[in-house]
Each structure stands twice: as C-alpha cells, then as structure tokens.
Amino acid sequence: MAINELSLLVLVPFIVALLNIFLPVILRKFLSVAAVVYLIILNYQLFINVAPDAYLFDVAIFSVDKLSLFILAFIQILSIIILVFSLKGVNTDIQKSFFVLYPMTVAFCNGAVISVHVIGFLIFWGLSGIALYFFNLLGTSKSTPDTAKKTFIIVGGSDVFLILGFVLIWFLMPQSNWSLWNLKLGLSGELAYIAFFALLIAAFAKGGGFPLHSWVPDYSKDAPVESVAFLPASLDKLLGIYLFARIVLSVFTVNIGIHLFLITIGTLTIIFAVMMAMIQHNGRKLLGYHAVSQVGYMILGIGSGSVIAIIGGLFHLINNTIYKSNLFLSLGSVEKQTGTNNLEELGGLGNKMPLTFLFALIAALSISGIPPFNGFYSKWMIYQGILDIAKTASPGYQIWLLVCLVLAVFGSALTLASFMKFIHAVFLGRRPKILDNVHEAPSNQWLATGILALICILFGLFAIEIPLKRFILPIMSEYGLEVPAVLGYYNPLLLVALFGSVLLIGLVVYWGTRKVRFDEIYLGGMDALEHFRVMGTEFYNEIRNMKPLKGLYDGAEKKYFDIYDVSSKCSFSITRFFKAVHNGQLQLYNLWIVLGVLILLWVVL
C-alpha cells in the first residue's frame, strides 16, 4: 500500500533523525540536508496538487489547507537556510546531538501543522516542546539548566491548558469528533470562554506572547545560537501563531470584546518587550526581547478582526522569522569569531566582517519597519487595519484603538533606536585591539544570512506579488473573508524612488562640501585608553535611569513581571505554609482530620 504524501512530511525527517544516532557527523549533516531538501520539493508538489488526507483506523489524522501549507512552506525554507549556517561552526561537543535533534524537530513541527485530530496534534505539539528543552540543554553557560527548566515548565506546562481547551470544546461540540478545523464555536457561556483562553495560553506560551514570554530572552542567551534561530525565532513562532490563527479564524467565532482584548495584549507585548530590549547589553538577550516584541504585532493584526490587519499579521509572522533568524545568525557569526556577544566588548567589526555587517544591517532595517524592506509593509497593513476598525467603532472604542495604534507605532520607533544601538555597538565605532585579528565568517554562515537578507528585500519590493498573492490571500479566500481592493496603499517602487532620491541628494551634498579629517583621539596629549571608546550603549543607560522608567526597570530586573518567577515564589510560599501546618505532631493531624470531616459534612448536607 502506498504511503500517503502527508505522512512523508513526518516520516522522512524522523527516520533521518533515527539514522543519525548511529552515523558519523559528516553523514548526519548530509542526511539532514537531503531530508530538508526533499521536504521542500514535497511541499512544492503539495502546493500544486494537494494530497488526500491520511487516515488511521478510518479516522483522518493528517490534512492540509491553505493556512497549513503556508506554515509548512516556511518551516522547510527556514530549516534549510539555518541548516546551511549550521554545517560549519556548531560546537564540536554538541554536533552529534544537534544533528539528531534538528531533523527530529522538523518532523514534530510538520506533524503538528498537518494534524487535524486533537490526539495527533497534542502528541506532536508536546514533542516539539521536548525538542526545545533538549536543544536548550546543549548550551554551555552556567544558567543553562535553570533556563531549560524554565522553558520546559512554561511551554510544557501550557500543554495542560491545551488539553483542557480541547476537552471543553468536545464537551460543548461532541459532534466535532475531536477535529481541529472549522468548528466556529460561539463564545457564549463560561465553558466556551474557558476553552478559548486555555488554548490562547498554549499559543502565547509557544509563540512568546505577553505575559508568557519570559522564557524567550533567557533561552536566547543560553542556548546554542543555531537552535535559537531555529526554534524561538522561527519554528516555535510559526507553531504558536499558527495555533493562534486557528483559534480566532477557525475554532471560535470571536466577538468585539475579545478583539479589543487581543489588540490590547498585542500592544502590551510590543511596548513591554521593546523597552526591555533597549537596555540590554547582552546582544542575544536584546534580540530575544525583540523576538517577543514582534509577536505583539502578530497578535495585534490577527486578533483584530480586520481582514487587512489579519493579512498583515500573517505576513509579519513570516517577515519576523526571516529577519529575526538573520539577526541571531549574524550575531552568532560575530560571537563565533570574537568569543563574546556582550555589546560592550564588541565594536568596529564592520570592516573586518563586511558581509555579516551588510546582512545584519538589512535585517535591522527590516525589523525596524524601514521601507522598502519587508518589515515595513506588514506593519503598515496592521496599522491600516486598526484604523479601519476605528472608523466604525463607538467613540470610547475609537480612543482605545487609537491609543493602541500610537503605542504600536511608537514601539516601531523604539525598535529602530534599539537597533541603532545594536549595529553601532557591534559593527561601528572604535574596535577593541583584542579583535584586530577577527576575520569574516565562513562561507556557509554568510551565505545563510545573505539569503535571508535577500528575502527581506524581495518580500519588501514584491510583497503583493510573492508572499501575499501566493501564500496569504488564498487563506483569506478559503475562510470566506473578503480581501480589500487596496492592500495598505503601498507602492514599493515609489518608496524606492523617494528614498533613493534623498540618499542621492545627501551623497551629492556630502561629497561636494565635506571637509573631514581623520585623526586619533588624545587626552592630555596622550593616546586615549581603550576604555574611553564610545560603545553605543551609554545613551541607553541614561534611559534606564530616567525617573519615570527607573522603577519599572528595577521591577523587571527583580522579575516582578516574570510570570514564571512570580509563580515559583507563590508555590514555594504555599509549600512553606503546608510544611508549617504539617509539622509531624499527632494532635495537629487529628485536628485537620476533624476539620476536614466537618467541611465534608457541611458540603454534603
């Protein structure tokens, strides 16, 4: 009997992972590349001719629609690009484990996306979380075990809510037969709302949405950089937002109150995370907070209820995975060449690593929403969608929506400010003498970041022709959503012409009038010591200590806003209480028994 094509999306990488357990590293790399290339070809074939559903015991377990094909395509695309980066440079101590976990993770993520039955989805979703945990354990820092535990508890613990949500949906709609698609359950009654928020918790924990985001910056700092680009920056983001999109587009019929709630959560995610990113001196942690901040735009767009904002949210999902992976990998190249990712220990690497600098700059401009790169148009569509909602909303709602919109735009401006810090601290300014012998990254690394940078440009210039028309607009049609005739008033060629003209005029003025003298810095007639160099982080230290913000930053550093840390402290407090009341004295135990019997009688009678 022929094997269903959809099953191959799981079987091929999983079999390769099992074989890699016994093979030498070079063959593990070869088989991993071969598997992902085959999956890309298979995905292309599925776009042309959708395969029939896969059944097990006469129950449909695997199926695809336009949304799942969209997510599947970018799982494979990002997997092959990040794998190219990983072919040379992965720490030798973890290479064997890395190339076993890599194809296995691809198999689990593919399985979660194509699963249409609750049981299958739960299995693959949970396994992808376990893979995240094991990738984290490959890190070498002292805090790695604690970070891995934190990641496992937040992401794995949210699976309880996922199960609860699905059980309640089955209770409310037993005729669904545990299906995941096209339920359109109305939000009426307490159980429906509990199910909705339970699934939302699972999606936000996986994707890194506020307030379940705190594992992402820590994971970004402590895990191997290849796995950071692979999971929280890419595949986990795709899975989390995929589930979120299913929740609001397919599983539930969402009302205006929920839309406003999601818009608010998206805005809070943007502002909170970008403010935390601005003050980070660890490059990886800075990028980790930005990975969280960008999730806010996706929640804002997809959860808004506006078709144009939903399109923008899905577009921003893939844009984020592209430029965020690029930024992590670019910093990873720098880290591998210099031995550090601390921004205060870097600088002046632009002429030592020109390709890495160029590709990181393109990604930084993209995430900051600078036209004509891809990050601009997806944010622009989200803003347009919020404005469309505000047109028909009541005055009170209009004010709330406009406040959220202003904060989202402000968040984009802060992102630009943050990446001015990042680019300056790493690639510009005065280079420490210890980095004078640094060289450009190996070809496989700059090739991977170069491809990602090229996609940032192509998806900006040809946003409508490539990602929207080929991937996202068909999703809207399949869900019966009417696509607006004008998608955000966007003309990339006009923007290129305008920005190019301004740049050309600036260059003409500069070259025609410049009077620049390059000289050394002297203090008291002597060469300035290295610690006097401008590192690009001082201005942000001042922001950290501003009176209106200092209290918030102090609270954040004490983990007052970290749901994991707060929950841990509450749990330990409860434990200490029960230890105190159960101290081993017999008379105290007898008292608890009597009280328990009295309470039971009161409840029964």
C-alpha positions as CSV (number, residue, x, y, z in Angstrom):
1,M,0.0,0.0,0.0
2,A,1.3,3.4,-1.0
3,I,2.4,5.8,1.8
4,N,0.4,9.0,2.0
5,E,2.4,12.0,0.9
6,L,1.4,13.9,4.0
7,S,2.8,11.2,6.2
8,L,6.2,11.7,4.5
9,L,6.4,15.2,6.0
10,V,6.8,13.4,9.3
11,L,8.4,10.1,8.4
12,V,11.3,11.3,6.3
13,P,12.9,13.6,8.8
14,F,12.1,11.3,11.7
15,I,13.8,8.3,10.1
16,V,16.8,10.5,9.2
17,A,17.0,11.6,12.9
18,L,17.0,7.9,14.0
19,L,19.7,7.0,11.5
20,N,21.8,10.0,12.6
21,I,22.0,8.4,16.1
22,F,24.4,5.8,14.7
23,L,26.2,7.7,11.9
24,P,29.3,9.9,12.0
25,V,28.8,13.6,12.0
26,I,29.6,14.2,8.3
27,L,26.9,11.7,7.2
28,R,24.5,13.2,9.7
29,K,24.9,16.6,8.0
30,F,24.5,15.1,4.6
31,L,21.3,13.2,5.5
32,S,19.8,16.2,7.3
33,V,20.4,18.4,4.2
34,A,19.0,15.7,1.9
35,A,15.9,15.3,4.1
36,V,15.1,19.1,4.3
37,V,15.7,19.5,0.5
38,Y,13.3,16.6,-0.1
39,L,10.7,18.2,2.1
40,I,10.9,21.5,0.2
41,I,10.3,19.6,-3.1
42,L,7.4,17.7,-1.4
43,N,5.9,21.0,-0.2
44,Y,6.1,22.5,-3.7
45,Q,4.2,19.4,-5.0
46,L,1.6,19.8,-2.3
47,F,1.0,23.4,-3.4
48,I,0.4,22.3,-7.0
49,N,-1.6,19.1,-6.1
50,V,-2.9,18.8,-2.6
51,A,-2.5,15.2,-1.3
52,P,-5.5,13.3,0.0
53,D,-6.0,13.1,3.8
54,A,-4.1,10.4,5.7
55,Y,-6.3,8.0,7.8
56,L,-5.6,5.8,10.7
57,F,-8.3,3.3,11.7
58,D,-10.7,5.2,9.4
59,V,-10.1,8.4,11.3
60,A,-8.5,11.4,9.4
61,I,-5.2,12.3,11.2
62,F,-3.4,14.4,8.6
63,S,-4.7,17.0,6.2
64,V,-3.7,20.4,4.8
65,D,-5.5,23.6,3.8
66,K,-4.1,26.9,2.7
67,L,-3.1,28.0,6.2
68,S,-1.2,24.8,7.0
69,L,0.5,24.8,3.6
70,F,1.6,28.4,4.2
71,I,3.2,27.5,7.6
72,L,4.7,24.2,6.2
73,A,6.4,26.1,3.4
74,F,8.3,28.4,5.7
75,I,9.1,25.6,8.2
76,Q,11.0,23.9,5.4
77,I,12.5,27.1,3.9
78,L,13.9,28.4,7.2
79,S,15.0,24.9,8.2
80,I,17.2,24.6,5.1
81,I,18.7,28.1,5.5
82,I,19.5,27.7,9.2
83,L,20.9,24.2,8.5
84,V,23.3,25.7,5.9
85,F,24.6,28.0,8.6
86,S,25.0,25.1,11.0
87,L,27.0,22.9,8.6
88,K,30.2,24.6,9.9
89,G,30.6,26.2,13.2
90,V,28.5,24.2,15.6
91,N,30.4,23.5,18.8
92,T,32.1,20.1,18.3
93,D,30.9,18.9,21.7
94,I,27.2,19.1,20.7
95,Q,27.4,18.3,16.9
96,K,26.2,14.7,17.3
97,S,23.2,15.6,19.4
98,F,22.4,18.7,17.3
99,F,22.1,16.8,14.0
100,V,19.9,14.2,15.6
101,L,17.6,16.8,17.2
102,Y,17.4,19.0,14.1
103,P,15.5,16.7,11.7
104,M,13.5,15.3,14.6
105,T,12.3,18.8,15.4
106,V,11.3,19.4,11.8
107,A,9.3,16.2,11.9
108,F,7.5,17.2,15.1
109,C,6.7,20.7,13.8
110,N,5.4,19.3,10.5
111,G,3.3,16.8,12.3
112,A,1.7,19.5,14.5
113,V,0.8,21.6,11.5
114,I,-0.8,18.8,9.4
115,S,-2.6,17.1,12.3
116,V,-6.4,17.5,12.1
117,H,-7.2,15.3,15.1
118,V,-6.7,16.5,18.6
119,I,-4.7,13.5,19.8
120,G,-2.2,13.7,17.0
121,F,-1.9,17.5,17.4
122,L,-1.2,17.1,21.2
123,I,1.4,14.5,20.6
124,F,3.4,16.4,18.0
125,W,2.9,19.7,19.9
126,G,4.3,18.2,23.1
127,L,7.2,16.5,21.3
128,S,8.2,19.8,19.7
129,G,8.3,21.3,23.2
130,I,10.5,18.4,24.4
131,A,12.9,19.1,21.5
132,L,13.0,22.8,22.5
133,Y,14.1,21.6,26.0
134,F,16.8,19.3,24.7
135,F,18.2,22.0,22.4
136,N,18.4,24.3,25.3
137,L,20.4,21.7,27.3
138,L,23.1,21.9,24.6
139,G,24.1,25.3,25.8
140,T,27.2,25.7,27.9
141,S,26.6,28.6,30.2
142,K,26.1,28.2,34.0
143,S,22.5,29.3,33.8
144,T,21.6,26.8,31.0
145,P,20.0,24.2,33.3
146,D,17.8,26.8,35.0
147,T,16.8,28.3,31.6
148,A,16.0,24.8,30.3
149,K,13.8,24.1,33.3
150,K,12.0,27.4,33.0
151,T,11.4,26.8,29.2
152,F,10.1,23.4,29.9
153,I,7.7,24.5,32.7
154,I,6.3,27.4,30.7
155,V,6.0,25.8,27.3
156,G,5.4,22.3,28.6
157,G,3.1,23.4,31.4
158,S,0.9,25.2,28.9
159,D,0.1,21.9,27.4
160,V,-2.3,21.3,30.3
161,F,-4.3,24.3,29.2
162,L,-4.2,23.0,25.6
163,I,-5.7,19.7,26.7
164,L,-8.3,21.5,28.9
165,G,-9.3,23.6,26.0
166,F,-9.8,20.7,23.6
167,V,-11.7,18.7,26.2
168,L,-14.1,21.6,26.8
169,I,-14.6,22.0,23.1
170,W,-15.5,18.3,22.7
171,F,-17.9,18.7,25.7
172,L,-19.6,21.7,24.0
173,M,-19.5,20.2,20.5
174,P,-19.3,16.4,20.7
175,Q,-20.2,16.2,17.1
176,S,-16.8,17.7,16.2
177,N,-15.2,14.2,16.7
178,W,-12.1,15.9,18.1
179,S,-11.5,17.8,14.9
180,L,-9.4,20.9,14.9
181,W,-10.7,22.7,11.9
182,N,-13.7,24.9,11.1
183,L,-15.6,24.5,14.3
184,K,-16.8,28.1,14.6
185,L,-17.8,27.7,18.3
186,G,-19.6,30.7,19.6
187,L,-18.3,32.4,22.7
188,S,-21.3,32.1,24.8
189,G,-21.2,30.7,28.3
190,E,-18.4,30.2,30.8
191,L,-17.1,26.9,29.4
192,A,-16.6,28.4,25.9
193,Y,-14.6,31.3,27.3
194,I,-12.5,29.0,29.5
195,A,-11.8,26.8,26.4
196,F,-10.8,29.9,24.4
197,F,-8.4,31.3,27.0
198,A,-7.0,27.9,27.7
199,L,-6.0,27.5,24.0
200,L,-4.8,31.1,24.0
201,I,-2.4,30.4,26.8
202,A,-0.9,27.5,24.9
203,A,-0.5,29.6,21.8
204,F,1.1,32.5,23.6
205,A,3.4,30.3,25.6
206,K,4.7,28.7,22.4
207,G,4.9,31.9,20.4
208,G,6.3,34.1,23.2
209,G,3.4,36.4,23.8
210,F,3.0,38.5,26.9
211,P,2.8,37.6,29.8
212,L,4.1,34.1,28.9
213,H,7.2,35.4,27.1
214,S,9.9,35.3,29.8
215,W,11.5,32.1,28.6
216,V,12.4,33.5,25.2
217,P,15.1,36.1,26.2
218,D,16.7,33.6,28.6
219,Y,16.6,30.8,26.0
220,S,18.1,33.3,23.5
221,K,21.0,34.0,25.9
222,D,21.9,30.4,27.0
223,A,21.1,28.0,24.1
224,P,23.3,27.4,21.1
225,V,22.7,30.3,18.6
226,E,21.8,27.9,15.8
227,S,19.0,26.5,17.9
228,V,17.8,30.0,18.9
229,A,17.4,31.0,15.3
230,F,15.8,27.6,14.6
231,L,13.2,27.5,17.3
232,P,12.1,30.6,19.3
233,A,13.0,32.8,16.3
234,S,11.4,30.6,13.7
235,L,9.7,27.2,14.1
236,D,8.2,27.8,17.6
237,K,7.0,31.2,16.4
238,L,5.3,29.6,13.4
239,L,3.6,27.0,15.5
240,G,2.4,29.4,18.2
241,I,1.0,31.9,15.8
242,Y,-0.4,29.1,13.7
243,L,-2.4,27.9,16.7
244,F,-3.5,31.4,17.5
245,A,-4.7,32.0,13.9
246,R,-6.7,28.7,14.1
247,I,-8.3,29.8,17.4
248,V,-9.5,33.2,16.1
249,L,-10.3,32.2,12.5
250,S,-11.5,28.6,12.6
251,V,-12.2,27.2,16.1
252,F,-14.1,30.1,17.7
253,T,-16.4,32.9,16.5
254,V,-14.8,35.9,18.2
255,N,-16.7,39.0,19.4
256,I,-15.7,42.6,19.6
257,G,-14.7,42.4,23.2
258,I,-12.3,39.6,22.6
259,H,-10.9,41.5,19.6
260,L,-10.2,44.5,21.8
261,F,-8.6,42.3,24.4
262,L,-6.3,40.8,21.9
263,I,-5.4,44.2,20.4
264,T,-4.5,45.3,24.0
265,I,-2.4,42.2,24.7
266,G,-0.6,42.7,21.4
267,T,0.2,46.3,22.2
268,L,1.4,45.5,25.7
269,T,3.7,42.8,24.2
270,I,5.2,45.3,21.8
271,I,5.9,48.1,24.3
272,F,7.0,46.0,27.2
273,A,9.4,43.8,25.3
274,V,10.9,46.7,23.2
275,M,11.5,48.7,26.3
276,M,13.3,45.8,27.9
277,A,15.3,45.2,24.7
278,M,16.6,48.8,24.7
279,I,18.6,48.4,27.9
280,Q,20.1,45.0,27.3
281,H,23.9,44.8,26.9
282,N,23.9,41.1,26.0
283,G,23.3,41.0,22.3
284,R,21.4,37.7,22.3
285,K,19.1,38.8,25.1
286,L,18.4,42.1,23.2
287,L,17.4,40.1,20.2
288,G,15.3,37.7,22.4
289,Y,13.2,40.6,23.7
290,H,12.7,41.9,20.2
291,A,11.5,38.4,19.2
292,V,8.9,38.8,21.8
293,S,8.1,42.4,20.8
294,Q,7.4,41.4,17.2
295,V,4.9,38.8,18.4
296,G,2.9,41.7,19.6
297,Y,2.3,42.9,16.0
298,M,1.1,39.4,15.0
299,I,-1.3,39.3,17.9
300,L,-2.4,42.8,17.2
301,G,-3.1,42.0,13.5
302,I,-4.5,38.5,13.6
303,G,-6.6,39.2,16.7
304,S,-8.0,42.5,15.5
305,G,-10.8,41.1,13.3
306,S,-9.9,43.4,10.4
307,V,-9.1,41.4,7.2
308,I,-6.3,43.7,6.1
309,A,-4.8,43.5,9.6
310,I,-5.1,39.7,9.6
311,I,-3.2,39.6,6.3
312,G,-0.6,42.0,7.8
313,G,-0.3,39.8,10.9
314,L,0.3,36.6,8.9
315,F,2.7,38.5,6.6
316,H,4.5,39.8,9.7
317,L,4.8,36.3,11.0
318,I,7.0,35.2,8.1
319,N,8.8,38.5,7.9
320,N,9.8,38.2,11.6
321,T,11.0,34.7,11.2
322,I,13.2,35.8,8.3
323,Y,14.9,38.9,9.7
324,K,15.0,37.6,13.2
325,S,16.7,34.4,12.2
326,N,19.1,36.6,10.2
327,L,19.9,38.8,13.2
328,F,20.5,35.8,15.5
329,L,22.7,34.1,12.9
330,S,24.6,37.3,12.2
331,L,25.3,37.8,15.9
332,G,26.2,34.1,16.0
333,S,28.8,34.7,13.4
334,V,30.3,37.5,15.3
335,E,30.2,35.5,18.5
336,K,32.0,32.6,16.9
337,Q,34.7,34.9,15.6
338,T,35.2,37.0,18.7
339,G,34.1,34.7,21.6
340,T,31.6,37.1,23.0
341,N,28.1,38.5,22.4
342,N,28.4,41.3,25.0
343,L,27.8,44.6,23.2
344,E,30.3,46.5,25.5
345,E,33.1,44.1,24.4
346,L,32.4,44.5,20.6
347,G,32.7,47.3,18.1
348,G,34.4,48.3,14.8
349,L,33.8,44.9,13.1
350,G,32.2,46.4,10.0
351,N,35.5,46.4,8.0
352,K,36.5,43.0,9.4
353,M,33.2,41.3,8.7
354,P,31.7,43.4,5.9
355,L,29.3,40.8,4.6
356,T,28.0,39.9,8.0
357,F,27.7,43.7,8.7
358,L,25.7,44.3,5.4
359,F,23.3,41.4,6.0
360,A,22.8,42.3,9.7
361,L,22.1,45.9,8.6
362,I,19.4,44.8,6.2
363,A,17.8,42.7,8.8
364,A,17.9,45.6,11.3
365,L,16.3,48.0,8.9
366,S,13.6,45.3,8.1
367,I,12.7,44.7,11.8
368,S,12.6,48.5,12.4
369,G,10.0,48.9,9.7
370,I,12.1,51.0,7.3
371,P,10.8,50.9,3.7
372,P,11.2,49.3,1.3
373,F,12.2,46.3,3.4
374,N,9.6,43.6,4.2
375,G,9.0,44.6,7.9
376,F,7.6,48.0,6.8
377,Y,4.7,46.7,4.7
378,S,3.4,44.1,7.1
379,K,3.3,46.7,9.9
380,W,1.7,49.2,7.6
381,M,-1.1,46.8,6.8
382,I,-1.7,46.2,10.5
383,Y,-1.9,49.9,11.2
384,Q,-4.3,50.3,8.3
385,G,-6.5,47.5,9.7
386,I,-6.7,49.1,13.1
387,L,-7.7,52.4,11.5
388,D,-10.4,50.7,9.5
389,I,-11.8,49.2,12.7
390,A,-11.7,52.6,14.4
391,K,-13.7,54.2,11.6
392,T,-16.9,52.3,12.6
393,A,-16.3,51.8,16.3
394,S,-18.0,53.8,19.1
395,P,-16.2,56.9,20.5
396,G,-14.9,55.1,23.5
397,Y,-13.6,52.2,21.5
398,Q,-12.1,54.6,19.0
399,I,-10.0,56.3,21.6
400,W,-8.8,52.9,22.9
401,L,-7.9,51.7,19.4
402,L,-6.0,54.9,18.6
403,V,-4.1,54.7,21.8
404,C,-3.1,51.1,20.9
405,L,-2.2,52.2,17.4
406,V,0.0,55.1,18.6
407,L,1.8,52.8,21.1
408,A,2.4,50.2,18.3
409,V,3.9,52.9,16.0
410,F,6.0,54.2,19.0
411,G,7.2,50.6,19.5
412,S,8.4,50.5,16.0
413,A,10.4,53.8,16.6
414,L,11.9,52.3,19.7
415,T,12.9,49.2,17.7
416,L,14.8,51.5,15.3
417,A,16.5,53.2,18.3
418,S,17.4,49.8,19.8
419,F,18.9,48.5,16.5
420,M,20.9,51.7,16.1
421,K,22.5,50.7,19.4
422,F,23.0,47.1,18.2
423,I,24.6,48.0,14.9
424,H,26.8,50.6,16.4
425,A,27.9,48.5,19.3
426,V,28.8,45.5,17.1
427,F,30.0,46.9,13.8
428,L,30.8,50.6,14.1
429,G,32.8,52.8,16.4
430,R,36.3,52.0,17.7
431,R,37.4,48.4,17.6
432,P,39.0,46.9,20.7
433,K,42.6,45.8,20.0
434,I,41.8,42.3,21.0
435,L,39.5,42.0,18.0
436,D,42.1,43.2,15.4
437,N,42.6,39.6,14.1
438,V,38.9,38.9,13.6
439,H,38.0,37.6,10.1
440,E,34.8,37.3,8.1
441,A,32.6,34.4,8.9
442,P,32.9,31.1,7.0
443,S,31.1,31.0,3.6
444,N,28.3,28.8,4.8
445,Q,27.4,31.3,7.5
446,W,27.4,34.5,5.4
447,L,25.6,32.5,2.6
448,A,22.8,31.7,5.0
449,T,22.5,35.3,6.4
450,G,22.8,36.6,2.8
451,I,19.9,34.5,1.6
452,L,17.8,35.7,4.5
453,A,18.8,39.4,3.8
454,L,17.8,38.9,0.1
455,I,14.4,37.6,1.1
456,C,14.0,40.7,3.3
457,I,14.5,42.8,0.2
458,L,12.4,40.7,-2.2
459,F,9.5,40.4,0.2
460,G,9.6,44.2,0.6
461,L,9.8,45.1,-3.1
462,F,7.4,42.3,-4.3
463,A,5.3,41.9,-1.2
464,I,2.0,41.7,-3.1
465,E,3.3,39.5,-6.0
466,I,5.1,36.9,-3.9
467,P,4.1,36.3,-0.2
468,L,0.6,37.9,-0.4
469,K,-0.8,36.5,-3.6
470,R,0.9,33.2,-3.5
471,F,0.6,32.3,0.3
472,I,-1.7,34.6,2.3
473,L,-4.5,35.9,0.2
474,P,-5.7,32.3,-0.7
475,I,-6.0,31.7,3.1
476,M,-8.5,34.6,3.3
477,S,-10.5,33.3,0.4
478,E,-10.6,29.8,2.0
479,Y,-12.0,31.3,5.2
480,G,-14.6,33.3,3.3
481,L,-13.0,36.7,4.2
482,E,-13.3,39.5,1.6
483,V,-10.0,40.9,0.7
484,P,-9.9,44.7,0.3
485,A,-9.2,46.1,-3.2
486,V,-6.3,48.2,-1.9
487,L,-3.8,46.4,0.4
488,G,-2.5,49.2,2.6
489,Y,-1.8,51.9,-0.1
490,Y,1.7,50.6,-0.7
491,N,3.8,51.4,-3.8
492,P,7.3,49.9,-3.3
493,L,8.8,51.4,-6.5
494,L,7.7,54.9,-5.4
495,L,9.2,54.4,-2.0
496,V,12.5,53.2,-3.5
497,A,12.5,56.2,-5.8
498,L,11.8,58.6,-2.9
499,F,14.3,57.1,-0.6
500,G,16.9,56.7,-3.4
501,S,16.5,60.4,-4.4
502,V,17.0,61.6,-0.8
503,L,20.1,59.3,-0.4
504,L,21.5,60.6,-3.7
505,I,21.0,64.2,-2.8
506,G,22.6,63.6,0.6
507,L,25.6,61.9,-1.0
508,V,26.0,64.8,-3.5
509,V,25.9,67.3,-0.7
510,Y,28.3,65.3,1.4
511,W,30.9,64.7,-1.4
512,G,30.6,68.3,-2.6
513,T,31.0,70.0,0.7
514,R,32.8,67.6,3.0
515,K,35.8,68.7,5.0
516,V,36.7,65.7,7.1
517,R,39.9,65.0,8.8
518,F,40.5,61.6,10.3
519,D,42.7,61.8,13.5
520,E,43.5,59.9,16.6
521,I,41.8,60.7,19.9
522,Y,44.1,62.3,22.5
523,L,43.5,63.0,26.2
524,G,46.1,65.3,27.8
525,G,48.4,64.9,24.9
526,M,48.4,61.1,25.1
527,D,46.5,58.4,23.2
528,A,43.1,57.8,24.8
529,L,42.9,54.5,26.6
530,E,40.7,51.8,25.2
531,H,38.1,52.1,27.9
532,F,37.4,55.7,26.8
533,R,36.0,54.5,23.5
534,V,32.3,55.2,22.7
535,M,30.5,51.8,22.8
536,G,27.0,52.9,21.8
537,T,25.3,51.8,25.0
538,E,25.8,54.8,27.2
539,F,22.8,56.7,26.0
540,Y,20.6,53.7,26.7
541,N,22.0,53.6,30.3
542,E,20.5,57.1,30.7
543,I,17.1,55.9,29.5
544,R,17.4,53.1,32.1
545,N,17.9,55.6,34.9
546,M,15.2,58.1,33.9
547,K,12.8,58.7,36.8
548,P,9.6,57.7,35.1
549,L,11.1,54.4,33.9
550,K,13.6,53.5,36.6
551,G,11.0,51.9,38.9
552,L,9.7,49.8,36.1
553,Y,13.1,48.7,35.0
554,D,14.1,47.9,38.6
555,G,10.9,45.8,38.9
556,A,11.6,44.0,35.7
557,E,15.2,43.2,36.8
558,K,13.8,41.8,40.1
559,K,11.5,39.7,37.9
560,Y,8.3,41.2,39.2
561,F,6.8,40.9,35.7
562,D,8.1,37.3,35.1
563,I,5.1,35.0,35.5
564,Y,7.5,32.1,36.0
565,D,9.4,33.7,38.8
566,V,6.2,35.1,40.5
567,S,4.5,31.7,40.2
568,S,7.6,29.9,41.7
569,K,7.7,32.3,44.7
570,C,3.9,31.7,45.3
571,S,4.3,28.0,45.0
572,F,7.2,27.9,47.5
573,S,5.2,30.2,49.9
574,I,2.3,27.7,49.8
575,T,4.7,24.8,50.3
576,R,6.3,26.5,53.3
577,F,2.8,27.1,54.8
578,F,1.9,23.5,54.5
579,K,5.2,22.4,56.0
580,A,4.4,24.7,58.9
581,V,0.9,23.3,59.5
582,H,2.0,19.7,59.0
583,N,4.9,19.6,61.4
584,G,4.6,16.0,62.4
585,Q,2.6,16.4,65.6
586,L,-0.1,13.9,66.0
587,Q,-2.6,16.2,67.7
588,L,-2.3,18.7,64.8
589,Y,-3.0,15.9,62.2
590,N,-6.1,14.9,64.3
591,L,-7.3,18.5,64.2
592,W,-7.0,18.6,60.4
593,I,-9.0,15.4,60.1
594,V,-11.8,16.7,62.3
595,L,-11.9,19.9,60.3
596,G,-11.9,18.0,57.0
597,V,-14.8,15.8,58.2
598,L,-16.8,18.9,59.3
599,I,-16.3,20.6,56.0
600,L,-17.3,17.5,54.1
601,L,-20.5,17.2,56.1
602,W,-21.3,20.9,55.5
603,V,-20.8,20.5,51.8
604,V,-22.9,17.3,51.6
605,L,-25.7,18.4,53.9
